Every structure is written in C-alpha cells, then in structure tokens.
Amino acid sequence: MKITKLLKISVFLFAVFLFITCKQENLTPDPCFNAEPFKASLKIAEIQGDSLIETDTVLINSTVSFSASTPVTSFSTYKFHIGTMDTITEKNEIRLFFGERYV
C-alpha cells in the first residue's frame, strides 16, 4: 500500500515537473518580424510657370503641388487628405488651385 501511494506521488510530482519545465512554442508567426518602420515625407511646392518652388506657405490664387517622396512603385495607391478634400489616387502627386474662396 505504501509503495503504490509513493508511486502515485512520484508520478504526480514528475508530471508537475514536466508541466512546469515544458515550454510551449509560439506557432503563430510574428507578422512584424524584420519589419522596418514606415517613413513618409511630403513635398509641397508652388507651381510658377514650368518650375516648382518648394514652400511651406500657400499663397492665394496659386497652384500647389503636393507629392509623396516615396517612389510610386512602393505602393499601389496614395491617400491625400488636404483640408476637407479626401482623394485616393495612383499617382504620388496631386495639384490644387487655391483661389480666394479658400481664404
């Protein structure tokens, strides 16, 4: 009787030991493994004739070019949200005319 009880306790302790020391593997792959942070930059330029002049201020009655500096081959679409306008385009540039109505 003592041996059976001792055997049961030993098996129980061994099972607890295995349960504690056993590591469970993470079977779900990490989708962010080797991911690089996204770096976006925007270029704002006023259009004067055939040239683009970089600016940080939009003047009245002028056409302005907003362009993403990331190459167009990196993404299938670009989303521009300027003021109340929300535009999705395949081009990395959008041109807007700012007339007196936007003052």
MODELLER restraints for C-alpha pairs under 7 A, 6 or more apart:
rsr = mdl.restraints
at = mdl.atoms
rsr.add(forms.Gaussian(group=physical.xy_distance, feature=features.Distance(at['CA:40:A'], at['CA:70:A']), mean=6.64, stdev=0.5))
rsr.add(forms.Gaussian(group=physical.xy_distance, feature=features.Distance(at['CA:41:A'], at['CA:68:A']), mean=6.04, stdev=0.5))
rsr.add(forms.Gaussian(group=physical.xy_distance, feature=features.Distance(at['CA:41:A'], at['CA:69:A']), mean=5.57, stdev=0.5))
rsr.add(forms.Gaussian(group=physical.xy_distance, feature=features.Distance(at['CA:42:A'], at['CA:66:A']), mean=6.91, stdev=0.5))
rsr.add(forms.Gaussian(group=physical.xy_distance, feature=features.Distance(at['CA:42:A'], at['CA:67:A']), mean=5.76, stdev=0.5))
rsr.add(forms.Gaussian(group=physical.xy_distance, feature=features.Distance(at['CA:42:A'], at['CA:68:A']), mean=4.72, stdev=0.5))
rsr.add(forms.Gaussian(group=physical.xy_distance, feature=features.Distance(at['CA:42:A'], at['CA:69:A']), mean=5.86, stdev=0.5))
rsr.add(forms.Gaussian(group=physical.xy_distance, feature=features.Distance(at['CA:43:A'], at['CA:66:A']), mean=5.85, stdev=0.5))
rsr.add(forms.Gaussian(group=physical.xy_distance, feature=features.Distance(at['CA:43:A'], at['CA:67:A']), mean=5.21, stdev=0.5))
rsr.add(forms.Gaussian(group=physical.xy_distance, feature=features.Distance(at['CA:43:A'], at['CA:68:A']), mean=6.25, stdev=0.5))
rsr.add(forms.Gaussian(group=physical.xy_distance, feature=features.Distance(at['CA:43:A'], at['CA:69:A']), mean=6.63, stdev=0.5))
rsr.add(forms.Gaussian(group=physical.xy_distance, feature=features.Distance(at['CA:44:A'], at['CA:54:A']), mean=5.79, stdev=0.5))
rsr.add(forms.Gaussian(group=physical.xy_distance, feature=features.Distance(at['CA:44:A'], at['CA:55:A']), mean=5.89, stdev=0.5))
rsr.add(forms.Gaussian(group=physical.xy_distance, feature=features.Distance(at['CA:44:A'], at['CA:56:A']), mean=6.63, stdev=0.5))
rsr.add(forms.Gaussian(group=physical.xy_distance, feature=features.Distance(at['CA:44:A'], at['CA:64:A']), mean=6.97, stdev=0.5))
rsr.add(forms.Gaussian(group=physical.xy_distance, feature=features.Distance(at['CA:44:A'], at['CA:65:A']), mean=5.75, stdev=0.5))
rsr.add(forms.Gaussian(group=physical.xy_distance, feature=features.Distance(at['CA:44:A'], at['CA:66:A']), mean=4.81, stdev=0.5))
rsr.add(forms.Gaussian(group=physical.xy_distance, feature=features.Distance(at['CA:44:A'], at['CA:67:A']), mean=6.61, stdev=0.5))
rsr.add(forms.Gaussian(group=physical.xy_distance, feature=features.Distance(at['CA:45:A'], at['CA:52:A']), mean=5.53, stdev=0.5))
rsr.add(forms.Gaussian(group=physical.xy_distance, feature=features.Distance(at['CA:45:A'], at['CA:53:A']), mean=5.01, stdev=0.5))
rsr.add(forms.Gaussian(group=physical.xy_distance, feature=features.Distance(at['CA:45:A'], at['CA:54:A']), mean=3.99, stdev=0.5))
rsr.add(forms.Gaussian(group=physical.xy_distance, feature=features.Distance(at['CA:45:A'], at['CA:55:A']), mean=5.27, stdev=0.5))
rsr.add(forms.Gaussian(group=physical.xy_distance, feature=features.Distance(at['CA:45:A'], at['CA:64:A']), mean=5.69, stdev=0.5))
rsr.add(forms.Gaussian(group=physical.xy_distance, feature=features.Distance(at['CA:45:A'], at['CA:65:A']), mean=5.15, stdev=0.5))
rsr.add(forms.Gaussian(group=physical.xy_distance, feature=features.Distance(at['CA:45:A'], at['CA:66:A']), mean=6.70, stdev=0.5))
rsr.add(forms.Gaussian(group=physical.xy_distance, feature=features.Distance(at['CA:46:A'], at['CA:52:A']), mean=5.62, stdev=0.5))
rsr.add(forms.Gaussian(group=physical.xy_distance, feature=features.Distance(at['CA:46:A'], at['CA:53:A']), mean=5.14, stdev=0.5))
rsr.add(forms.Gaussian(group=physical.xy_distance, feature=features.Distance(at['CA:46:A'], at['CA:54:A']), mean=6.25, stdev=0.5))
rsr.add(forms.Gaussian(group=physical.xy_distance, feature=features.Distance(at['CA:46:A'], at['CA:55:A']), mean=6.47, stdev=0.5))
rsr.add(forms.Gaussian(group=physical.xy_distance, feature=features.Distance(at['CA:46:A'], at['CA:63:A']), mean=6.09, stdev=0.5))
rsr.add(forms.Gaussian(group=physical.xy_distance, feature=features.Distance(at['CA:46:A'], at['CA:64:A']), mean=4.49, stdev=0.5))
rsr.add(forms.Gaussian(group=physical.xy_distance, feature=features.Distance(at['CA:46:A'], at['CA:65:A']), mean=6.17, stdev=0.5))
rsr.add(forms.Gaussian(group=physical.xy_distance, feature=features.Distance(at['CA:47:A'], at['CA:53:A']), mean=6.47, stdev=0.5))
rsr.add(forms.Gaussian(group=physical.xy_distance, feature=features.Distance(at['CA:47:A'], at['CA:63:A']), mean=5.59, stdev=0.5))
rsr.add(forms.Gaussian(group=physical.xy_distance, feature=features.Distance(at['CA:47:A'], at['CA:64:A']), mean=5.72, stdev=0.5))
rsr.add(forms.Gaussian(group=physical.xy_distance, feature=features.Distance(at['CA:47:A'], at['CA:65:A']), mean=6.79, stdev=0.5))
rsr.add(forms.Gaussian(group=physical.xy_distance, feature=features.Distance(at['CA:60:A'], at['CA:98:A']), mean=5.83, stdev=0.5))
rsr.add(forms.Gaussian(group=physical.xy_distance, feature=features.Distance(at['CA:60:A'], at['CA:99:A']), mean=5.54, stdev=0.5))
rsr.add(forms.Gaussian(group=physical.xy_distance, feature=features.Distance(at['CA:60:A'], at['CA:100:A']), mean=6.03, stdev=0.5))
rsr.add(forms.Gaussian(group=physical.xy_distance, feature=features.Distance(at['CA:61:A'], at['CA:97:A']), mean=6.84, stdev=0.5))
rsr.add(forms.Gaussian(group=physical.xy_distance, feature=features.Distance(at['CA:61:A'], at['CA:98:A']), mean=5.38, stdev=0.5))
rsr.add(forms.Gaussian(group=physical.xy_distance, feature=features.Distance(at['CA:61:A'], at['CA:99:A']), mean=4.34, stdev=0.5))
rsr.add(forms.Gaussian(group=physical.xy_distance, feature=features.Distance(at['CA:61:A'], at['CA:100:A']), mean=6.45, stdev=0.5))
rsr.add(forms.Gaussian(group=physical.xy_distance, feature=features.Distance(at['CA:62:A'], at['CA:97:A']), mean=5.71, stdev=0.5))
rsr.add(forms.Gaussian(group=physical.xy_distance, feature=features.Distance(at['CA:62:A'], at['CA:98:A']), mean=5.59, stdev=0.5))
rsr.add(forms.Gaussian(group=physical.xy_distance, feature=features.Distance(at['CA:62:A'], at['CA:99:A']), mean=6.87, stdev=0.5))
rsr.add(forms.Gaussian(group=physical.xy_distance, feature=features.Distance(at['CA:63:A'], at['CA:95:A']), mean=6.67, stdev=0.5))
rsr.add(forms.Gaussian(group=physical.xy_distance, feature=features.Distance(at['CA:63:A'], at['CA:96:A']), mean=5.47, stdev=0.5))
rsr.add(forms.Gaussian(group=physical.xy_distance, feature=features.Distance(at['CA:63:A'], at['CA:97:A']), mean=4.17, stdev=0.5))
rsr.add(forms.Gaussian(group=physical.xy_distance, feature=features.Distance(at['CA:63:A'], at['CA:98:A']), mean=6.18, stdev=0.5))
rsr.add(forms.Gaussian(group=physical.xy_distance, feature=features.Distance(at['CA:64:A'], at['CA:95:A']), mean=5.55, stdev=0.5))
rsr.add(forms.Gaussian(group=physical.xy_distance, feature=features.Distance(at['CA:64:A'], at['CA:96:A']), mean=5.38, stdev=0.5))
rsr.add(forms.Gaussian(group=physical.xy_distance, feature=features.Distance(at['CA:64:A'], at['CA:97:A']), mean=6.31, stdev=0.5))
rsr.add(forms.Gaussian(group=physical.xy_distance, feature=features.Distance(at['CA:65:A'], at['CA:93:A']), mean=6.77, stdev=0.5))
rsr.add(forms.Gaussian(group=physical.xy_distance, feature=features.Distance(at['CA:65:A'], at['CA:94:A']), mean=5.85, stdev=0.5))
rsr.add(forms.Gaussian(group=physical.xy_distance, feature=features.Distance(at['CA:65:A'], at['CA:95:A']), mean=4.43, stdev=0.5))
rsr.add(forms.Gaussian(group=physical.xy_distance, feature=features.Distance(at['CA:65:A'], at['CA:96:A']), mean=6.60, stdev=0.5))
rsr.add(forms.Gaussian(group=physical.xy_distance, feature=features.Distance(at['CA:66:A'], at['CA:93:A']), mean=5.60, stdev=0.5))
rsr.add(forms.Gaussian(group=physical.xy_distance, feature=features.Distance(at['CA:66:A'], at['CA:94:A']), mean=5.33, stdev=0.5))
rsr.add(forms.Gaussian(group=physical.xy_distance, feature=features.Distance(at['CA:66:A'], at['CA:95:A']), mean=6.20, stdev=0.5))
rsr.add(forms.Gaussian(group=physical.xy_distance, feature=features.Distance(at['CA:67:A'], at['CA:92:A']), mean=5.54, stdev=0.5))
rsr.add(forms.Gaussian(group=physical.xy_distance, feature=features.Distance(at['CA:67:A'], at['CA:93:A']), mean=4.07, stdev=0.5))
rsr.add(forms.Gaussian(group=physical.xy_distance, feature=features.Distance(at['CA:67:A'], at['CA:94:A']), mean=6.35, stdev=0.5))
rsr.add(forms.Gaussian(group=physical.xy_distance, feature=features.Distance(at['CA:68:A'], at['CA:92:A']), mean=5.31, stdev=0.5))
rsr.add(forms.Gaussian(group=physical.xy_distance, feature=features.Distance(at['CA:68:A'], at['CA:93:A']), mean=6.40, stdev=0.5))
rsr.add(forms.Gaussian(group=physical.xy_distance, feature=features.Distance(at['CA:72:A'], at['CA:91:A']), mean=6.94, stdev=0.5))
rsr.add(forms.Gaussian(group=physical.xy_distance, feature=features.Distance(at['CA:72:A'], at['CA:92:A']), mean=5.89, stdev=0.5))
rsr.add(forms.Gaussian(group=physical.xy_distance, feature=features.Distance(at['CA:76:A'], at['CA:90:A']), mean=6.14, stdev=0.5))
rsr.add(forms.Gaussian(group=physical.xy_distance, feature=features.Distance(at['CA:77:A'], at['CA:88:A']), mean=6.66, stdev=0.5))
rsr.add(forms.Gaussian(group=physical.xy_distance, feature=features.Distance(at['CA:77:A'], at['CA:89:A']), mean=5.58, stdev=0.5))
rsr.add(forms.Gaussian(group=physical.xy_distance, feature=features.Distance(at['CA:77:A'], at['CA:90:A']), mean=4.47, stdev=0.5))
rsr.add(forms.Gaussian(group=physical.xy_distance, feature=features.Distance(at['CA:78:A'], at['CA:88:A']), mean=5.66, stdev=0.5))
rsr.add(forms.Gaussian(group=physical.xy_distance, feature=features.Distance(at['CA:78:A'], at['CA:89:A']), mean=5.41, stdev=0.5))
rsr.add(forms.Gaussian(group=physical.xy_distance, feature=features.Distance(at['CA:78:A'], at['CA:90:A']), mean=6.00, stdev=0.5))
rsr.add(forms.Gaussian(group=physical.xy_distance, feature=features.Distance(at['CA:78:A'], at['CA:91:A']), mean=6.91, stdev=0.5))
rsr.add(forms.Gaussian(group=physical.xy_distance, feature=features.Distance(at['CA:78:A'], at['CA:92:A']), mean=6.33, stdev=0.5))
rsr.add(forms.Gaussian(group=physical.xy_distance, feature=features.Distance(at['CA:79:A'], at['CA:87:A']), mean=5.74, stdev=0.5))
rsr.add(forms.Gaussian(group=physical.xy_distance, feature=features.Distance(at['CA:79:A'], at['CA:88:A']), mean=4.38, stdev=0.5))
rsr.add(forms.Gaussian(group=physical.xy_distance, feature=features.Distance(at['CA:79:A'], at['CA:89:A']), mean=6.48, stdev=0.5))
rsr.add(forms.Gaussian(group=physical.xy_distance, feature=features.Distance(at['CA:80:A'], at['CA:86:A']), mean=5.95, stdev=0.5))
rsr.add(forms.Gaussian(group=physical.xy_distance, feature=features.Distance(at['CA:80:A'], at['CA:87:A']), mean=5.19, stdev=0.5))
rsr.add(forms.Gaussian(group=physical.xy_distance, feature=features.Distance(at['CA:80:A'], at['CA:88:A']), mean=6.27, stdev=0.5))
rsr.add(forms.Gaussian(group=physical.xy_distance, feature=features.Distance(at['CA:81:A'], at['CA:87:A']), mean=6.38, stdev=0.5))
